[in-house]
Amino acid sequence: MRLHDIAVVGGGAAGAMAAIRAGQSGKDIILIERNRDIGRKILHTGKGRCNVTNIADIDTFIERFGKQGRFLRSAFFIFCNRDLIHFFEAKGLGMNIERQGRVFPSTNKASSVVRVLKEYLSDNKVEVLYNARLSSLGRRDGFFQLNIKGCDKIYAKRVVMALGGASYRATGSSGDGFRIAESLGHTVVPLKPALVPLKIKEPWVKQLQGLSLENVRISFKYGSKRVTSDIGEFIFTHFGISGPLVLDLSGAIVSLMRDHKEIPLFVDLKPGLEPKQIERRLLNEFGAKKTSKIKNVMKGLLPQKLIPIFIHISGLTPEKEVNQVTREERDAIKNLLKAFPLTATGSLPIEEAMVTGGGISTKEIDPRTMESKIVPGLYFAGEMINGCASSGGYNLQQAFSTGYLAGEKAANA
Ligand SMILES: Cc1cc2nc3c(=O)[nH]c(=O)nc-3n(C[C@H](O)[C@H](O)[C@H](O)COP(=O)(O)OP(=O)(O)OC[C@H]3O[C@@H](n4cnc5c(N)ncnc54)[C@H](O)[C@@H]3O)c2cc1C
């Protein structure tokens, strides 16, 4: 029987970092990955460019994780965004800062991030066992026994579980971690898709497929509260809407959908203009082009593809000359520019979500160490822990930070 000091399960961002950090202690570490390589999900991140982290301060990181943010404070302190950037730079991989503080490798390739992780694993003599899928985890003679189909049993004094969530299953994260943790007595907060495209009721969205709206804002009502997004971009798809703005709001909308079949959304197509400014602009445009048809004048205000649908919803006739447009009709245009309606009826399934909402309850994990409060010697890291953030590099930083903390504490326990 070969006994390892620490077995880390899952070779994603969290597991790789946990193994590297634990390996720096000189202990005997094994990293167990079901795929034939590590970091398969990382290769998909940031559209293949990997938005590694964000330059925001720690308070912003905590805020982005909502109710679960406080749980992550120690992890973000012990290994913050600057530490992560330095970690990559020390291996010659520079980092670039882009809009909204998003940090990307200077190569613009997610594969560079995986390469650096592999270099560190090798430097720190971490043994990596590929094509090894953990099926169950038990205790024997005071040690953990890791049962892997087709392999000899593996024994370890401590185990870090970093098996990811339940989305993008083809990358390896098919929810095994939740089943195994539950079998050990852990509670899994119900899983739900987060950062996920939304289905839209209005049939005409199909006609707009591929149209991207930039510099817009989306809002919806949440009880008596109105939730309003940042100014950003979204895209129409054959089933509804996707893109950064939609993904970031999707978690809250999916939660609301537990009690409501439909959620009315409103798109502010001109967030930089007050209604009065729009009114003036319409008067100017209509005054300058008196005999032009409304469908032609709208070209100055909206993308061509959207115009027929916009005019249809506003109740106007596309062929109407603008000098015939009444004040009420002008108001209808103005109101529609500020609150273009869409009705969310659902989301794509969790498999197609960028991140899994829900996961191992943080009440059962010590935030200072990532150790289970239920099974001593068992640690958690990454997406399998309940709580996720909006897009922008926050989720990968969570994986790296919790992985680092779990690896360090498991090695020094
Ligand atoms: C399309 C897409 C784009 C994204 N873009 C970004 C981005 O740009 N920035 C950002 O911050 N976040 C992004 N995310 C989210 C980010 O990828 C995750 O938050 C992060 O990868 C989670 O890391 P993890 O190590 O916890 O899990 P994972 O990366 O899922 O790693 C889990 C690992 O465990 C292995 N595993 C699972 N079960 C077993 C088992 N039974 N036995 C052995 N091994 C097992 C898996 O094969 C996998 O390698 C994106 C996600 C997606 C899907």
The ligand as an ORCA input file, in Angstrom:
! r2SCAN-3c Opt
* xyz 0 1
  C     -17.128     28.558    -21.308
  C     -16.606     29.030    -19.984
  C     -15.879     30.197    -19.916
  C     -15.420     30.660    -18.688
  N     -14.666     31.783    -18.684
  C     -14.179     32.235    -17.501
  C     -13.285     33.330    -17.470
  O     -12.839     33.843    -18.514
  N     -12.884     33.784    -16.248
  C     -13.288     33.199    -15.080
  O     -12.916     33.661    -14.000
  N     -14.084     32.103    -15.093
  C     -14.509     31.602    -16.269
  N     -15.277     30.469    -16.284
  C     -15.528     29.766    -14.998
  C     -14.270     28.962    -14.593
  O     -13.870     28.189    -15.693
  C     -14.523     28.068    -13.403
  O     -15.009     28.836    -12.350
  C     -13.240     27.361    -12.962
  O     -12.643     26.683    -14.045
  C     -13.515     26.365    -11.864
  O     -12.313     25.687    -11.574
  P     -12.333     24.336    -10.745
  O     -10.922     23.876    -10.679
  O     -13.066     24.504     -9.492
  O     -13.195     23.328    -11.626
  P     -12.878     22.667    -13.053
  O     -12.073     23.580    -13.873
  O     -14.169     22.201    -13.574
  O     -11.941     21.438    -12.679
  C     -12.423     20.255    -12.095
  C     -11.521     19.125    -12.533
  O     -11.905     17.954    -11.827
  C     -11.868     16.859    -12.721
  N     -12.785     15.833    -12.204
  C     -14.123     15.901    -12.097
  N     -14.609     14.769    -11.571
  C     -13.544     13.970    -11.340
  C     -13.409     12.667    -10.798
  N     -14.468     11.945    -10.410
  N     -12.171     12.137    -10.679
  C     -11.065     12.843    -11.088
  N     -11.146     14.077    -11.613
  C     -12.376     14.635    -11.732
  C     -12.333     17.446    -14.035
  O     -11.954     16.642    -15.128
  C     -11.665     18.807    -14.018
  O     -10.384     18.767    -14.619
  C     -15.728     29.954    -17.487
  C     -16.437     28.770    -17.567
  C     -16.861     28.297    -18.805
  C     -17.599     26.989    -18.853
*
